[in-house]
Amino acid sequence: MAKVIDPPRAPRRGAAQELKSQLALELALNAFAIGGAAVVVRCLLLSLAVDDRLWIGSTIIQRTNVLLRPFSFLPGADFHLVGNLSLADATLFALVMMVPIGLLARPLRHQTPNS
């Protein structure tokens, strides 16, 4: 006996929303990766005492000063730890490192297969 071919199913109503949600998540992760890499490079340059006279120092350090501005108001923010790396820079670096750790520490949701 031949098997009857079913017509194609209509797409689910939530499929477009799921696709938009995945796109937003991927864009947010890419933005975080770019910003996080800039912060890591900034901390590396400052700890090696690379100043603004070099092109890489002026490019990275000046562009990431915007991210550092909220932390510069904290008490002791101008205390230098290693080279020119201040406590505010180290706090920003720690914040960037804590985001992926927090994402990994979440419990996994188990999906049940649909029958």
N, CA, C and O of each residue as an XYZ file, in Angstrom:
460
protein
N       0.843     -1.166      0.000
C       0.000      0.000      0.000
C       0.891      1.233      0.000
O       1.839      1.310      0.782
N       0.603      2.186     -0.856
C       1.401      3.406     -0.994
C       1.064      4.389      0.124
O      -0.077      4.496      0.574
N       2.081      5.084      0.543
C       1.898      6.075      1.600
C       1.423      7.383      0.977
O       1.955      7.834     -0.037
N       0.433      7.970      1.589
C      -0.125      9.227      1.094
C       0.823     10.363      1.472
O       1.257     10.465      2.620
N       1.137     11.204      0.507
C       2.011     12.342      0.753
C       1.181     13.479      1.329
O       0.193     13.914      0.738
N       1.599     13.942      2.477
C       0.890     15.041      3.124
C       1.310     16.370      2.492
O       2.456     16.530      2.069
N       0.383     17.312      2.432
C       0.765     18.638      1.932
C       1.692     19.322      2.938
O       1.673     18.977      4.120
N       2.491     20.274      2.495
C       3.399     20.939      3.434
C       2.624     21.664      4.523
O       1.551     22.219      4.286
N       3.185     21.646      5.701
C       2.525     22.294      6.825
C       2.698     23.806      6.731
O       3.701     24.306      6.223
N       1.713     24.502      7.226
C       1.817     25.958      7.292
C       2.822     26.312      8.387
O       2.873     25.643      9.419
N       3.610     27.345      8.174
C       4.580     27.707      9.216
C       3.889     28.116     10.500
O       2.793     28.676     10.482
N       4.542     27.830     11.610
C       3.973     28.198     12.891
C       3.936     29.717     13.020
O       4.734     30.429     12.409
N       3.003     30.191     13.819
C       2.869     31.636     13.994
C       4.060     32.216     14.734
O       4.428     33.367     14.498
N       4.667     31.454     15.617
C       5.768     31.951     16.422
C       7.128     31.814     15.751
O       8.137     32.216     16.329
N       7.178     31.256     14.546
C       8.464     31.028     13.881
C       9.160     32.338     13.541
O      10.375     32.448     13.704
N       8.417     33.327     13.073
C       9.027     34.614     12.736
C       9.533     35.315     13.987
O      10.600     35.928     13.973
N       8.769     35.224     15.063
C       9.200     35.844     16.323
C      10.451     35.154     16.859
O      11.352     35.808     17.385
N      10.501     33.838     16.722
C      11.671     33.095     17.185
C      12.907     33.479     16.384
O      13.999     33.584     16.942
N      12.746     33.689     15.087
C      13.856     34.088     14.237
C      14.349     35.486     14.607
O      15.556     35.725     14.641
N      13.428     36.413     14.883
C      13.813     37.762     15.295
C      14.523     37.731     16.636
O      15.486     38.467     16.852
N      14.049     36.880     17.535
C      14.661     36.767     18.851
C      16.077     36.215     18.734
O      16.979     36.682     19.429
N      16.281     35.238     17.873
C      17.610     34.666     17.680
C      18.540     35.702     17.044
O      19.714     35.768     17.405
N      18.051     36.496     16.125
C      18.858     37.539     15.500
C      19.280     38.577     16.530
O      20.433     39.006     16.543
N      18.358     38.979     17.390
C      18.690     39.954     18.423
C      19.732     39.391     19.386
O      20.638     40.111     19.807
N      19.615     38.127     19.735
C      20.581     37.498     20.635
C      21.962     37.444     19.989
O      22.963     37.734     20.645
N      22.026     37.080     18.723
C      23.312     37.011     18.037
C      23.940     38.388     17.891
O      25.156     38.522     18.026
N      23.148     39.403     17.622
C      23.679     40.761     17.538
C      24.193     41.239     18.892
O      25.239     41.884     18.965
N      23.475     40.931     19.949
C      23.912     41.323     21.288
C      25.203     40.600     21.669
O      26.091     41.207     22.267
N      25.322     39.330     21.336
C      26.546     38.588     21.644
C      27.730     39.119     20.853
O      28.837     39.202     21.384
N      27.517     39.480     19.594
C      28.599     40.057     18.795
C      29.025     41.406     19.330
O      30.219     41.702     19.370
N      28.075     42.233     19.744
C      28.414     43.540     20.321
C      29.184     43.363     21.624
O      30.149     44.085     21.874
N      28.771     42.414     22.453
C      29.487     42.149     23.697
C      30.895     41.637     23.413
O      31.836     42.007     24.116
N      31.053     40.799     22.402
C      32.382     40.272     22.076
C      33.314     41.385     21.619
O      34.485     41.402     21.997
N      32.816     42.307     20.817
C      33.641     43.423     20.350
C      34.004     44.345     21.509
O      35.163     44.733     21.659
N      33.016     44.693     22.326
C      33.278     45.549     23.489
C      34.191     44.884     24.506
O      35.086     45.526     25.054
N      33.970     43.609     24.757
C      34.809     42.878     25.696
C      36.243     42.759     25.222
O      37.174     42.883     26.018
N      36.429     42.521     23.936
C      37.785     42.456     23.389
C      38.479     43.806     23.502
O      39.674     43.864     23.793
N      37.745     44.890     23.274
C      38.330     46.229     23.404
C      38.740     46.499     24.849
O      39.786     47.103     25.088
N      37.934     46.060     25.812
C      38.270     46.258     27.229
C      39.490     45.425     27.606
O      40.357     45.909     28.334
N      39.577     44.200     27.134
C      40.731     43.344     27.441
C      42.001     43.944     26.846
O      43.038     43.976     27.508
N      41.929     44.422     25.595
C      43.094     45.047     24.967
C      43.472     46.325     25.707
O      44.657     46.608     25.885
N      42.479     47.099     26.140
C      42.754     48.318     26.914
C      43.513     47.983     28.194
O      44.509     48.630     28.518
N      43.039     46.971     28.920
C      43.704     46.594     30.169
C      45.109     46.075     29.917
O      46.014     46.337     30.709
N      45.306     45.350     28.838
C      46.637     44.861     28.488
C      47.567     46.019     28.162
O      48.707     46.045     28.625
N      47.098     46.971     27.376
C      47.914     48.129     27.021
C      48.258     48.966     28.241
O      49.391     49.423     28.386
N      47.287     49.166     29.115
C      47.548     49.964     30.308
C      48.485     49.256     31.275
O      49.321     49.905     31.904
N      48.365     47.949     31.407
C      49.256     47.224     32.311
C      50.680     47.177     31.776
O      51.626     47.060     32.554
N      50.847     47.267     30.465
C      52.186     47.332     29.859
C      52.694     48.763     29.754
O      53.765     49.000     29.196
N      51.935     49.718     30.286
C      52.285     51.146     30.297
C      52.432     51.719     28.889
O      53.291     52.570     28.659
N      51.607     51.266     27.948
C      51.567     51.865     26.616
C      50.739     53.132     26.725
O      49.604     53.097     27.200
N      51.297     54.241     26.292
C      50.597     55.514     26.463
C      49.911     55.949     25.178
O      49.875     55.210     24.195
N      49.368     57.157     25.201
C      48.579     57.678     24.077
C      49.437     58.127     22.901
O      48.895     58.473     21.851
N      50.745     58.132     23.046
C      51.578     58.589     21.938
C      51.645     57.561     20.814
O      51.858     57.930     19.659
N      51.468     56.298     21.123
C      51.414     55.272     20.077
C      50.015     55.221     19.493
O      49.041     55.506     20.191
N      49.900     54.863     18.226
C      48.599     54.886     17.548
C      47.631     53.893     18.169
O      46.444     54.193     18.290
N      48.105     52.725     18.564
C      47.186     51.742     19.140
C      46.721     52.178     20.519
O      45.574     51.945     20.900
N      47.617     52.813     21.263
C      47.226     53.312     22.576
C      46.183     54.402     22.474
O      45.198     54.400     23.212
N      46.399     55.338     21.558
C      45.427     56.428     21.418
C      44.104     55.928     20.860
O      43.045     56.415     21.255
N      44.150     54.976     19.961
C      42.913     54.469     19.353
C      42.068     53.706     20.365
O      40.894     54.020     20.558
N      42.653     52.720     21.002
C      41.890     51.864     21.916
C      41.529     52.600     23.197
O      40.377     52.554     23.630
N      42.483     53.272     23.804
C      42.238     53.892     25.102
C      41.226     55.025     24.998
O      40.354     55.146     25.858
N      41.322     55.852     23.971
C      40.366     56.961     23.838
C      38.964     56.465     23.541
O      37.991     57.037     24.033
N      38.841     55.408     22.743
C      37.508     54.917     22.383
C      36.825     54.177     23.541
O      35.597     54.140     23.617
N      37.613     53.596     24.428
C      37.018     52.864     25.543
C      36.883     53.713     26.804
O      36.406     53.217     27.825
N      37.286     54.967     26.757
C      37.097     55.854     27.904
C      35.620     56.033     28.235
O      35.270     56.275     29.390
N      34.757     55.916     27.240
C      33.311     56.048     27.455
C      32.810     54.931     28.370
O      31.957     55.168     29.225
N      33.329     53.722     28.197
C      32.921     52.604     29.037
C      33.440     52.744     30.467
O      32.831     52.241     31.411
N      34.562     53.429     30.613
C      35.197     53.560     31.922
C      34.623     54.708     32.752
O      34.779     54.726     33.973
N      33.973     55.648     32.110
C      33.512     56.857     32.799
C      32.642     56.586     34.033
O      32.861     57.244     35.050
N      31.673     55.667     34.013
C      30.881     55.435     35.239
C      31.711     54.907     36.408
O      31.395     55.192     37.563
N      32.763     54.146     36.125
C      33.586     53.580     37.184
C      34.594     54.586     37.729
O      35.153     54.375     38.805
N      34.832     55.664     37.011
C      35.822     56.647     37.464
C      35.313     57.473     38.643
O      36.104     58.155     39.295
N      34.011     57.429     38.933
C      33.467     58.167     40.067
C      33.537     57.383     41.373
O      33.244     57.934     42.434
N      33.915     56.123     41.318
C      34.018     55.305     42.523
C      35.230     55.739     43.358
O      36.231     56.188     42.800
N      35.150     55.610     44.681
C      36.296     55.967     45.517
C      37.494     55.063     45.221
O      37.347     53.844     45.138
N      38.655     55.647     45.066
C      39.877     54.901     44.799
C      40.017     54.463     43.365
O      40.851     53.606     43.069
N      39.232     55.018     42.462
C      39.262     54.585     41.069
C      40.573     54.926     40.384
O      40.948     54.261     39.418
N      41.279     55.939     40.856
C      42.526     56.341     40.203
C      43.757     55.648     40.791
O      44.882     55.987     40.426
N      43.563     54.689     41.690
C      44.680     53.930     42.263
C      45.232     52.998     41.190
O      44.485     52.213     40.606
N      46.541     53.080     40.927
C      47.171     52.269     39.882
C      47.624     50.931     40.459
O      48.326     50.883     41.470
N      47.222     49.863     39.814
C      47.561     48.514     40.255
C      48.859     48.031     39.617
O      49.820     47.715     40.318
N      48.886     47.976     38.285
C      50.055     47.518     37.533
C      50.241     48.482     36.370
O      49.320     48.684     35.578
N      51.406     49.067     36.262
C      51.643     50.024     35.186
C      50.670     51.185     35.300
O      50.599     51.834     36.344
N      49.927     51.451     34.248
C      48.906     52.506     34.246
C      47.500     51.947     34.465
O      46.519     52.680     34.341
N      47.395     50.679     34.782
C      46.091     50.043     34.998
C      45.515     50.493     36.335
O      46.068     50.202     37.396
N      44.404     51.203     36.264
C      43.793     51.712     37.492
C      42.756     50.727     38.026
O      42.414     49.738     37.377
N      42.282     51.020     39.196
C      41.260     50.180     39.819
C      39.957     50.222     39.023
O      39.233     49.227     38.967
N      39.655     51.358     38.414
C      38.454     51.463     37.583
C      38.569     50.566     36.355
O      37.597     49.922     35.960
N      39.763     50.523     35.749
C      39.977     49.630     34.601
C      39.846     48.169     35.014
O      39.251     47.370     34.291
N      40.393     47.819     36.162
C      40.301     46.443     36.644
C      38.855     46.063     36.967
O      38.449     44.919     36.766
N      38.080     47.031     37.470
C      36.666     46.766     37.752
C      35.893     46.511     36.461
O      35.059     45.608     36.398
N      36.172     47.306     35.437
C      35.521     47.093     34.140
C      35.919     45.744     33.551
O      35.080     45.041     32.989
N      37.179     45.382     33.676
C      37.650     44.083     33.195
C      36.949     42.944     33.933
O      36.536     41.959     33.320
N      36.817     43.085     35.254
C      36.139     42.050     36.044
C      34.674     41.922     35.643
O      34.134     40.817     35.599
N      34.032     43.047     35.351
C      32.642     43.008     34.913
C      32.502     42.288     33.576
O      31.574     41.503     33.384
N      33.414     42.554     32.663
C      33.383     41.883     31.360
C      33.603     40.384     31.522
O      32.991     39.590     30.808
N      34.457     39.995     32.439
C      34.719     38.570     32.662
C      33.571     37.875     33.388
O      33.379     36.671     33.218
N      32.812     38.602     34.186
C      31.732     37.987     34.962
C      30.493     37.675     34.124
O      29.719     36.791     34.492
N      30.287     38.365     33.027
C      29.094     38.117     32.203
C      29.099     36.702     31.629
O      28.100     36.000     31.786
N      30.173     36.239     30.967
C      30.133     34.849     30.473
C      30.077     33.816     31.591
O      29.458     32.764     31.432
N      30.719     34.108     32.720
C      30.671     33.177     33.845
C      29.240     33.074     34.371
O      28.778     31.987     34.719
N      28.545     34.202     34.427
C      27.148     34.184     34.860
C      26.253     33.433     33.895
O      25.312     32.759     34.315
N      26.537     33.540     32.607
C      25.748     32.803     31.622
C      25.993     31.299     31.718
O      25.077     30.501     31.522
N      27.218     30.923     32.016
C      27.530     29.501     32.144
C      26.990     28.903     33.435
O      26.754     27.697     33.506
N      26.793     29.724     34.449
C      26.343     29.223     35.745
C      24.840     28.991     35.807
O      24.347     28.408     36.773
N      24.106     29.435     34.793
C      22.657     29.230     34.795
C      22.334     27.757     34.608
O      23.053     27.057     33.894
N      21.277     27.276     35.231
C      20.892     25.880     35.014
C      20.341     25.699     33.603
O      19.705     26.596     33.052
N      20.591     24.544     33.039
C      20.115     24.248     31.697
C      18.654     23.834     31.733
O      18.226     23.111     32.634
N      17.893     24.294     30.751
C      16.503     23.863     30.619
C      16.468     22.629     29.725
O      17.039     22.628     28.635
N      15.815     21.609     30.181
C      15.691     20.399     29.367
C      14.435     20.504     28.523
O      13.348     20.786     29.028
N      14.605     20.272     27.226
C      13.458     20.330     26.322
C      12.860     18.929     26.206
O      13.572     17.936     26.059
N      11.548     18.883     26.277
C      10.868     17.610     26.096
C      10.510     17.462     24.630
O      10.027     18.413     24.015
N      10.734     16.299     24.062
C      10.401     16.092     22.658
C       8.896     16.101     22.444
O       8.136     15.540     23.234
N       8.481     16.746     21.361
C       7.038     16.796     21.023
C       6.654     15.523     20.296
O       7.382     15.063     19.417
N       5.537     14.960     20.650
C       5.091     13.713     20.017
C       4.101     13.993     18.939
O       3.613     13.066     18.293
